[in-house]
Amino acid sequence: MAIIQWRNEYRTGHPAVDHEHEQLIGEINSVYQNMRDGPPEDETLRGLGEIYAHISAHFALEEVAMRKQRYDDYEPHKEDHENLLDQIRDIMDAYEAGVFANQRDAFGANLEAWFTRHFGTMDARLHKIIGDDH
């Protein structure tokens, strides 16, 4: 079962950005499923690390485009990116420390809420204003 379903409201109007967002959601859903099905812990931790790396790279490109265009909402948008990365790191740390009892649900709930809000508001506004520079 997927924790995040791709929705039309997530669309930015830029096919490359939408494709990248859909891929990130697919990776998150895959790791969420693996957490439930219980593959080897190192595989789940590797998956979390890959999500972190891909999201971090995506955010970096988005932030370069925002700075280049002197995007007026840069600081709050960047702060929202940093909050999500902090949440993922916290989940990875808890998982690695073996304190993972309720982290799967937290992982899913936090990411689903974040993506719904961020894609539908911040990214939609960003890509209407600066276009598809990344």
C-alpha positions as CSV (number, residue, x, y, z in Angstrom):
1,M,0.0,0.0,0.0
2,A,1.3,3.4,-0.9
3,I,1.5,6.1,1.7
4,I,1.4,9.0,-0.8
5,Q,-0.8,8.9,-3.9
6,W,0.1,11.1,-6.8
7,R,-2.7,13.7,-7.2
8,N,-3.4,16.2,-9.9
9,E,-3.2,19.0,-7.3
10,Y,0.6,18.2,-7.0
11,R,1.2,19.2,-10.7
12,T,3.2,22.3,-11.2
13,G,2.6,22.6,-14.9
14,H,6.2,21.7,-15.8
15,P,6.5,18.1,-17.0
16,A,10.2,17.6,-15.8
17,V,9.4,18.9,-12.3
18,D,6.2,16.8,-12.1
19,H,8.1,13.7,-13.2
20,E,10.8,14.3,-10.6
21,H,8.2,14.7,-7.9
22,E,6.4,11.5,-9.0
23,Q,9.7,9.6,-8.8
24,L,10.4,10.9,-5.3
25,I,6.9,9.8,-4.2
26,G,7.5,6.4,-5.8
27,E,10.8,6.0,-3.8
28,I,9.1,7.0,-0.6
29,N,6.3,4.5,-1.2
30,S,8.8,1.8,-1.9
31,V,10.7,2.3,1.4
32,Y,7.4,2.6,3.3
33,Q,6.4,-0.8,1.9
34,N,9.8,-2.3,2.7
35,M,9.4,-1.0,6.3
36,R,6.2,-2.9,6.6
37,D,7.3,-6.1,4.9
38,G,10.5,-6.2,6.9
39,P,13.4,-6.6,4.5
40,P,16.9,-6.6,6.0
41,E,17.4,-3.5,8.1
42,D,20.4,-2.4,6.0
43,E,18.3,-2.4,2.9
44,T,15.6,-0.2,4.5
45,L,18.3,2.2,5.9
46,R,19.9,2.3,2.4
47,G,16.5,3.2,0.9
48,L,16.0,6.0,3.4
49,G,19.5,7.3,2.6
50,E,18.7,7.3,-1.1
51,I,15.5,9.2,-0.5
52,Y,17.4,11.7,1.5
53,A,20.0,12.1,-1.2
54,H,17.5,12.4,-4.0
55,I,15.3,14.9,-2.1
56,S,18.4,16.9,-1.1
57,A,19.6,17.1,-4.7
58,H,16.1,18.1,-5.9
59,F,15.9,20.8,-3.3
60,A,19.4,22.1,-4.2
61,L,18.4,22.5,-7.8
62,E,15.2,24.2,-6.9
63,E,17.0,26.6,-4.6
64,V,19.5,27.5,-7.3
65,A,16.6,28.3,-9.6
66,M,15.0,30.4,-6.9
67,R,18.1,32.4,-6.2
68,K,18.8,32.9,-9.9
69,Q,15.3,34.3,-10.4
70,R,15.4,36.3,-7.1
71,Y,12.3,34.4,-6.0
72,D,10.5,36.5,-3.4
73,D,9.5,33.6,-1.2
74,Y,12.9,32.0,-1.1
75,E,13.6,31.9,2.6
76,P,10.3,30.2,3.7
77,H,10.6,27.8,0.8
78,K,14.1,26.9,1.7
79,E,13.2,26.6,5.4
80,D,10.4,24.1,4.5
81,H,13.0,22.1,2.6
82,E,15.3,22.0,5.6
83,N,12.4,20.9,7.9
84,L,11.7,17.9,5.7
85,L,15.4,16.9,5.5
86,D,15.6,17.2,9.3
87,Q,12.6,14.9,9.7
88,I,14.1,12.3,7.3
89,R,17.4,12.4,9.2
90,D,15.6,12.0,12.5
91,I,13.8,8.9,11.2
92,M,17.1,7.5,9.8
93,D,18.8,8.1,13.1
94,A,16.0,6.4,15.0
95,Y,15.9,3.5,12.6
96,E,19.7,3.0,12.8
97,A,19.6,3.2,16.6
98,G,16.9,0.4,16.7
99,V,14.3,2.7,18.2
100,F,12.0,2.2,15.3
101,A,8.8,0.9,16.8
102,N,6.5,3.7,15.7
103,Q,8.8,5.4,13.2
104,R,7.2,3.8,10.1
105,D,3.9,5.5,10.8
106,A,5.6,8.7,11.6
107,F,7.6,8.5,8.4
108,G,4.5,8.0,6.3
109,A,2.3,10.5,8.1
110,N,4.9,13.3,8.1
111,L,5.9,12.8,4.5
112,E,2.4,12.6,3.2
113,A,1.4,15.8,5.1
114,W,4.5,17.6,3.9
115,F,4.2,16.6,0.3
116,T,0.5,17.4,0.2
117,R,1.1,20.9,1.6
118,H,4.4,21.7,-0.1
119,F,3.6,20.5,-3.7
120,G,0.1,22.0,-3.6
121,T,1.2,25.4,-2.3
122,M,4.9,26.3,-2.3
123,D,6.0,24.4,-5.4
124,A,2.8,25.3,-7.4
125,R,3.5,29.0,-6.7
126,L,7.2,28.7,-7.3
127,H,6.9,27.1,-10.7
128,K,4.2,29.5,-11.9
129,I,6.5,32.4,-11.1
130,I,10.0,31.1,-12.2
131,G,9.1,28.4,-14.7
132,D,11.0,25.2,-15.2
133,D,14.6,26.3,-14.7
134,H,15.7,23.0,-13.2
